[in-house]
């Protein structure tokens, strides 16, 4: 169950990659646009500023996120839909398909991406960003704890999402093989997070969410205490805040 307010806690850090992705999109005449994994809808709504004449669809598989997004809906211009990003079918071919920090939740990018490209109109653009930080302590510590003897029976399951996100070169090869013109790059952000247990609060909005969701309240507290203690060692708090390096992978592919 997604918590829109927890996700928004570091909204500036989470929104910056969205706008840096869009800065590389050349689609001035786009009329049909979709945002896969639109979340609470704030960023999707900003697309109307650049494409005021477009019909825009926000798609997410979280009813909680879409409830938060409903305030941004504009009949005939911007709508939000509950659907699986892997199987969603637009009502018409898309001039622009955007996905920001969503596709890493979905496996098999070698088959997923060709399907998403097939949703594009002639001269359509596919722009996406995925995290590439699954080898960092925030993720490796989480995996170590949930697969430990204490927790393995309850939360040791789960796909290794580090196998979902690929390198910029991998995406370049796949998409050029589909006849696309590709711009791919990566950026490592150095986020300076404020507040107590800042990296834990960041993880509560994403990676930690599906783990604690299957635990009862007492187990959630126990798991979180252990995770927080180890995060404090890996990400020490300084007088300026807590430094969180975060690598992200960007791709803009045009037909």
C-alpha positions in Angstrom: 0.0 0.0 0.0 1.6 3.3 -1.1 1.6 6.3 1.1 1.5 9.5 -1.1 2.5 11.8 1.8 5.5 9.6 2.8 6.5 9.5 -0.9 6.3 13.3 -1.1 8.5 13.9 1.9 11.5 14.4 -0.3 9.6 15.7 -3.3 12.3 18.0 -4.5 14.9 15.2 -4.7 12.4 12.9 -6.3 11.1 15.4 -8.9 14.4 16.7 -10.2 15.1 13.6 -12.4 11.6 14.0 -13.9 12.4 17.5 -15.2 15.9 16.6 -16.2 14.5 13.7 -18.3 11.9 16.0 -19.9 14.6 18.6 -20.8 16.0 16.1 -23.3 12.6 15.4 -24.9 12.1 16.9 -28.4 8.4 16.5 -29.1 6.9 20.0 -29.5 3.8 18.7 -31.3 2.8 15.9 -29.0 -0.9 15.6 -28.7 -1.3 12.2 -26.9 0.8 11.7 -23.9 1.0 9.1 -21.1 2.8 9.0 -17.8 3.3 5.4 -16.6 3.6 5.2 -12.9 2.2 8.7 -12.4 2.0 8.4 -8.6 0.3 11.3 -6.8 -0.1 13.2 -10.1 1.8 16.4 -9.3 4.5 15.9 -11.9 2.0 14.6 -14.5 0.0 17.8 -14.1 3.1 19.9 -15.0 3.0 18.3 -18.5 0.1 20.6 -19.4 2.4 23.6 -19.1 4.6 22.4 -21.9 1.9 20.7 -23.9 -1.3 22.7 -23.3 -3.1 21.2 -26.3 -2.3 17.5 -25.5 -4.5 14.8 -24.1 -2.6 13.4 -21.1 -3.2 10.1 -19.3 -1.7 9.3 -15.9 -1.5 5.5 -15.2 -0.7 3.9 -11.8 -1.5 0.6 -10.0 -2.0 2.3 -6.6 -5.5 3.4 -5.7 -4.0 5.5 -2.9 -1.7 7.4 -5.3 -4.6 7.9 -7.7 -6.8 9.3 -5.0 -4.2 11.9 -4.4 -3.9 12.6 -8.1 -7.6 13.1 -8.6 -7.3 16.8 -7.6 -5.3 17.4 -10.8 -7.7 15.9 -13.3 -9.1 18.1 -16.0 -12.0 16.6 -18.1 -10.9 16.1 -21.6 -7.3 17.1 -20.9 -5.8 15.2 -18.0 -7.2 11.9 -16.6 -5.9 9.2 -14.2 -6.4 5.5 -14.6 -5.8 2.5 -12.3 -3.9 -0.1 -14.4 -0.7 -2.2 -14.6 2.0 -0.3 -16.5 3.1 -3.6 -18.0 -0.2 -4.3 -19.7 -2.0 -0.9 -20.1 -3.2 -0.1 -23.5 -3.8 3.5 -24.5 -6.9 4.5 -26.4 -4.7 5.8 -29.3 -1.1 5.6 -30.3 1.1 7.8 -28.1 3.2 10.8 -29.3 5.1 10.7 -26.0 5.3 8.0 -23.4 7.0 9.0 -20.1 7.9 6.8 -17.1 9.7 8.2 -14.1 11.1 5.8 -11.5 8.6 3.0 -12.3 9.9 0.5 -14.7 12.4 -1.0 -12.2 9.4 -2.5 -10.4 8.7 -4.5 -13.5 10.8 -7.5 -14.7 12.0 -8.6 -18.1 12.9 -5.3 -19.7 14.0 -7.2 -22.8 10.4 -7.9 -23.6 8.7 -5.0 -21.7 10.4 -2.2 -23.6 9.5 -3.5 -27.1 5.9 -3.7 -26.0 6.0 -0.1 -24.7 7.6 1.1 -27.9 4.8 -0.6 -29.8 2.4 1.9 -28.2 4.0 4.8 -29.9 2.7 6.7 -32.9 5.1 7.3 -35.9 7.7 9.7 -34.7 6.7 9.0 -31.1 9.1 9.4 -28.2 9.7 7.1 -25.2 11.4 8.7 -22.2 12.1 6.9 -19.0 14.2 7.0 -15.9 15.0 4.2 -13.5 17.1 4.0 -10.3 20.5 2.3 -10.6 21.5 2.3 -7.0 20.6 -1.3 -6.0 24.2 -2.0 -5.0 24.1 0.8 -2.4 23.8 0.2 1.4 20.1 1.4 1.5 19.3 -1.7 -0.6 21.9 -4.2 0.3 21.3 -3.8 4.1 17.5 -4.2 3.5 18.1 -7.4 1.6 20.5 -8.7 4.3 18.0 -8.2 7.0 15.0 -9.6 5.2 16.9 -12.7 4.2 18.3 -13.3 7.7 17.1 -16.2 9.8 14.9 -13.9 11.8 13.0 -12.6 8.8 13.5 -15.0 5.8 10.3 -16.9 6.3 8.2 -13.8 6.2 9.9 -11.3 4.0 12.8 -13.3 2.4 10.8 -13.5 -0.8 10.8 -10.9 -3.5 12.4 -10.3 -6.8 15.8 -8.8 -6.9 15.0 -5.5 -8.6 18.7 -4.9 -9.2 18.2 -7.4 -12.1 15.5 -5.2 -13.6 17.3 -1.9 -14.1 20.0 -2.2 -16.8 22.9 0.0 -17.8 22.5 3.0 -20.2 24.5 1.0 -22.8 22.1 -2.0 -22.4 19.1 0.2 -23.1 20.9 1.9 -26.0 21.6 -1.5 -27.7 18.1 -2.8 -27.1 16.3 0.3 -28.4 18.6 1.0 -31.3 17.9 -2.6 -32.3 14.2 -1.6 -32.5 15.0 1.2 -34.9 15.0 4.0 -32.3 17.3 7.0 -32.1 18.5 6.9 -28.5 19.9 9.3 -26.0 21.0 7.4 -22.8 23.0 8.6 -19.8 23.3 8.3 -16.1 23.6 10.7 -13.2 24.6 10.2 -9.6 22.9 12.7 -7.4 24.3 13.6 -4.0 21.1 14.3 -2.0 21.6 16.1 1.3 18.6 14.9 3.4 17.5 16.7 6.5 15.9 15.2 9.6 16.4 12.3 11.9 17.0 8.9 10.3 16.6 10.6 6.9 17.6 7.6 4.7 15.1 5.5 6.6 12.4 8.1 5.9 13.4 8.0 2.2 13.2 4.2 2.1 9.8 4.2 3.8 8.5 5.9 0.7 9.7 3.2 -1.7 11.9 0.2 -1.0 10.9 -0.5 2.5 7.1 -0.2 1.8 6.5 -3.7 0.3 8.5 -5.4 3.0 6.8 -4.0 6.1 3.4 -4.2 4.4 3.2 -7.9 5.2 4.3 -7.6 8.8 2.1 -6.9 11.8 2.7 -3.7 13.8 5.0 -5.3 16.3 7.1 -6.9 13.6 7.2 -3.7 11.6 8.6 -1.9 14.6 11.3 -4.5 15.2 12.3 -4.7 11.6 12.5 -0.9 11.2 14.6 -0.5 14.4 17.2 -2.9 13.0 17.2 -1.4 9.6 17.4 2.2 11.0 20.4 1.3 13.2 22.4 -0.1 10.3 21.4 2.8 8.0 22.8 5.2 10.6 26.1 3.4 10.4 26.2 3.4 6.6 24.9 7.0 6.3 26.2 9.0 9.2 24.4 12.3 10.0 26.6 15.4 9.6 26.1 19.0 10.6 24.9 19.7 7.0 22.5 16.7 7.0 22.8 13.1 5.7 24.4 12.5 2.3 22.6 10.0 0.1 24.3 9.2 -3.2 21.7 8.1 -5.7 22.5 6.8 -9.3 19.8 7.1 -11.9 19.6 6.0 -15.5 17.9 8.0 -18.2 16.8 7.1 -21.7 15.0 9.1 -24.4 14.3 7.1 -27.5 12.6 8.5 -30.6 11.1 6.7 -33.6 
